[in-house]
């Protein structure tokens, strides 16, 4: 498992060191895990003498990938996404660039020998239990140079931010990096009534890691089109500042107003209900925030009293045709994010209900949409604008088929 992953990381690093160019392009996600991953890689590559270009993406959209792979002879690194689309990256790359994938979502093997898919999912580690994207990047950074052990705290922040706990505790590789940070005197773990809570040791006293991760989430998601991700990476590496606090307060105000208005709309009948799914569409009402916010909003409402705890929750948001650092990219797509209530989380973990990582990508593929980073309890994909109701209908077909199959086996 982990031993084979580290062995393959070493092989990728050997190729990296021998690569003629010494500049690297890092593409990372914009949540707390992705920002932590981007910060770890930026620091590790800079220490190794590479010139770094860093780009924060909400998703590795196909139109953008076409542009990225118009290059040749580059070092391209994807962090906290792209594990599932390694075959697509292989097809686009065709041996022309060195590509490293440091994800933790459900993955598929690469078909191009110059595309190294180092997603722990391929090595028996579960991305929604054992290891975060930031922890994956930390293992890579530490393999690159043992001096990068001082980045363990950043990995632990990302792991806490992803909120994949077992009985309220980090486990496996995520727990290992937290214990490293504790050993370095940078973190503290406190037992509580259920599980544990993790604290950063700062000059101003202990700061809960979950609150720090929420700080990063807001910068990266609500501030996606306002340089929030760059600020988030700076905060990971240097800590908070008066400037980052001011940005956070502005973004929180925007988010709170948008979420309050949308919750009221849903309470007033804005939810559409099918046999197994309840869904809604915010269109452009969350602008100027990024489309990560539809997932954040689904998280915020999944256990509310107006939500049926026995139905999947799905929300749609139109994707702006612009990516910071790239400008217009020629998209006319909508993002769907899905979440489930606490009772359904338990049912999915116990294999009594279908996981989102199976349900949503299968339905999306039937409509020619794009799937990448999906977990069993949280998932998001994209389809063309106008196919929203069709996507819900396809998911209902899959769920009905699964129920009939289960009943037939009794």
Buried (B, 14 or more C-beta within 10 A) or exposed (E): EBEEBBEBBEEBBEBBEEBEEEEBBBBBBBBBBBBBBBBBBBBBBEBBEBEBEBBBBBBBBBBBBEEBBEEEEBBBBBBBBBBBBBBBBBBBBEEBBBBBBBBBBBBBEBBBEBBBBBBBBBBEBBBBBBBBBBBBBBBBBBBBEEEBBBBBBBBBBBBBBBBBBBEEBBBBBBBBBBBBBBEEEBBBBEEEEEEBBBBBBEEEEBBBBBEBBBBBBBBBBBBBBBEBBBBBBBBBBEBBEEEBEEBBEBBBEBBEEBBEEBBEBBEEEBBBEBEBBBBBBBEEEBBBBBBBBBBBBBBBBBBEEEBBBEBBBBBBBBBBEEBBEBEEBEBEBBBBBBBBBEEBBEBBBEEEBBBBBBBBBBBBEBBEBBBBBBBBBBBBBBBBBEBBEBBBBBBBEBBEEBBEEEEEEE
